[in-house]
Amino acid sequence: MTTLLVIAKEPRPGRVKTRLTPPFTPEEAAALAEAALADTLDTVARTPARRRVLVLDGTPGPWLPPGFDVVPQSGGGLDERLAAAFAACDGPALLIGMDTPQVTSELLTVDWADCDAYFGPARDGGFWALGLAEPDPYRLRGVPMSQPYTGAAQRARLAGLRVRDLPALRDVDTAHDAGLVAADAPGGRFATALTQLTPAVRR
């Protein structure tokens, strides 16, 4: 079975979702980040997996459901931290972030038959999911992160592998993104948190 990895930051004001400020305050942006992380972790908890790992920058909070191993993020840039997360795995692994609370268990239930890698593009040019049947950190080290072409660069790094592409999803980066993502998952914590905050933003 697959090891499911979630890479995340502790949702603390001023450290997460800074592009949501404005229109939201740092405290509101952190509340939205916490809701997105909680939705993501709950989905992962419901997905069949060999192991569930939260690769965390910070300290776990009440948003962490049972059934997860928590490991600290390594040092270095994001490419190095992602590479280290895969390097610690034994067997097939699928990694996602905390920015796609609309993700479903169906998307995360992957089949490795005749497949070496999974790639989930993000609509901002990045990627929301990466799966490797053999978690080789080479496939990530040196990939330029947080750029409009990050997804293309990461996809190119999978050359020579049998890759299955997952549907494109939208990351929560801006307030506009937040509204669209909430509409895709109207019953989640993220959508509820956004609904509670949006009237205050409009005043």
C-alpha positions in Angstrom: 0.0 0.0 0.0 0.9 3.7 -0.2 2.5 5.9 2.4 0.5 9.2 2.4 2.6 12.3 3.2 1.2 15.7 4.1 3.7 18.5 4.2 2.5 21.5 6.2 3.2 24.5 8.4 1.7 24.9 11.8 -1.1 27.4 11.2 0.2 30.4 13.2 -0.6 34.0 12.4 2.0 35.6 10.2 3.6 32.3 9.2 0.9 30.8 6.9 -1.2 32.0 4.0 0.4 35.5 4.1 -1.0 36.2 0.6 -4.5 36.2 2.1 -3.5 39.3 4.0 -5.2 41.6 3.0 -8.2 41.3 2.8 -7.9 38.9 5.8 -6.0 39.7 9.0 -3.0 37.4 9.9 -5.2 35.7 12.5 -8.0 35.1 10.0 -5.6 33.8 7.4 -4.2 31.4 10.1 -7.8 30.3 10.9 -8.4 29.5 7.2 -5.0 27.6 7.0 -6.0 25.6 10.0 -9.4 24.7 8.5 -7.7 23.7 5.2 -5.2 21.6 7.0 -7.9 19.9 9.1 -9.9 19.1 6.0 -6.8 17.7 4.3 -5.8 15.5 7.3 -9.3 14.2 7.7 -9.4 13.1 4.1 -6.0 11.4 4.4 -7.2 9.7 7.6 -10.1 8.2 5.7 -7.9 7.0 2.8 -6.5 3.4 2.9 -2.8 3.7 3.4 0.2 1.8 4.6 1.2 4.7 6.7 0.1 8.4 7.2 2.8 10.9 7.9 2.6 14.6 8.7 5.8 16.4 7.7 5.5 19.4 9.9 7.1 22.8 10.3 6.0 23.6 13.9 4.1 21.8 16.6 1.0 19.6 16.3 -2.3 21.0 17.5 -5.9 19.9 18.1 -6.4 19.8 14.3 -4.3 16.6 14.1 -6.5 13.5 13.9 -5.2 10.1 15.3 -3.3 7.7 13.1 -0.5 10.0 11.9 3.2 9.9 12.5 4.5 13.4 12.9 8.1 14.1 11.6 9.8 17.5 11.5 10.6 19.1 8.1 14.3 19.0 7.2 16.3 22.2 6.6 16.9 23.7 3.2 14.6 24.9 0.4 11.3 23.4 -0.3 12.8 21.0 -2.9 15.2 19.7 -0.2 12.4 19.3 2.3 10.2 17.4 -0.2 13.1 15.3 -1.2 13.8 14.4 2.4 10.2 13.5 3.1 10.4 11.0 0.2 13.8 9.7 1.2 12.4 8.7 4.6 9.8 6.4 3.0 10.1 2.7 2.2 8.0 1.8 -0.7 5.4 3.8 -2.8 4.6 7.2 -1.4 2.2 10.0 -2.4 2.8 13.5 -1.1 0.3 16.4 -0.9 0.3 19.8 0.8 -2.2 21.6 3.1 -3.5 24.0 0.4 -6.1 21.8 -1.3 -8.9 21.1 1.3 -11.2 20.0 -1.6 -9.1 16.9 -2.1 -10.9 13.6 -1.9 -10.1 10.0 -0.8 -10.8 8.9 -4.3 -8.1 11.1 -5.7 -5.6 9.8 -3.1 -6.4 6.1 -3.6 -3.8 5.3 -6.3 -2.9 2.1 -8.1 0.8 1.4 -8.7 0.2 -1.4 -11.3 2.2 -0.4 -14.4 2.9 3.0 -12.9 6.0 4.6 -11.5 4.7 8.1 -10.6 1.6 10.2 -10.1 1.5 13.9 -10.8 -1.2 16.3 -9.7 -0.9 19.8 -11.4 -2.1 22.9 -9.7 -3.9 25.6 -11.6 -1.3 28.2 -10.5 1.5 26.4 -12.4 2.7 24.4 -9.4 1.6 20.9 -8.3 -0.6 19.6 -5.5 0.4 16.0 -5.5 3.4 13.9 -6.3 3.7 10.1 -6.0 6.7 7.9 -6.5 6.7 4.1 -6.5 10.4 4.3 -5.6 10.8 7.4 -3.5 14.0 8.7 -5.1 14.9 12.2 -3.8 16.7 13.0 -7.0 13.3 13.5 -8.6 12.8 16.6 -6.5 16.2 18.1 -5.6 17.0 21.2 -7.6 13.4 21.7 -8.9 12.7 25.5 -8.7 9.8 25.9 -6.3 7.2 28.7 -5.9 7.5 29.7 -9.6 4.9 29.8 -12.3 6.7 27.0 -14.1 7.3 24.8 -11.0 4.8 22.2 -12.1 6.3 21.9 -15.6 9.8 21.6 -14.1 8.7 18.9 -11.7 6.8 17.0 -14.4 9.9 17.1 -16.6 11.9 15.6 -13.7 9.8 12.5 -14.0 11.1 11.8 -17.5 11.6 8.1 -18.2 8.9 7.0 -15.7 5.4 5.8 -16.4 3.4 8.7 -15.0 -0.3 9.0 -14.4 -1.7 12.5 -14.2 -4.2 13.4 -11.6 -6.8 16.2 -12.2 -5.7 19.7 -11.8 -6.7 21.4 -8.5 -6.6 24.9 -7.3 -4.3 25.8 -4.3 -5.6 28.3 -1.7 -3.1 31.2 -2.2 -5.4 34.3 -2.6 -8.8 35.3 -1.4 -10.1 34.7 -5.0 -8.7 31.1 -4.8 -10.3 30.6 -1.4 -13.8 31.4 -2.7 -13.4 29.0 -5.6 -12.0 26.2 -3.5 -14.7 26.6 -0.9 -17.3 26.3 -3.7 -15.7 22.9 -4.7 -16.1 21.6 -1.1 -19.0 23.4 0.5 -19.4 21.0 3.4 -15.9 21.3 4.7 -14.3 23.2 7.6 -12.6 25.5 5.1 -15.8 26.5 3.4 -17.4 27.1 6.8 -14.5 29.2 8.1 -14.5 31.3 4.9 -18.3 31.9 5.2 -17.9 33.1 8.7 -15.1 35.5 7.8 -16.3 36.8 4.5 -19.1 39.1 5.8 -16.5 40.9 8.1 -14.2 41.3 5.1 -16.9 42.9 3.0 -17.8 45.5 5.7 
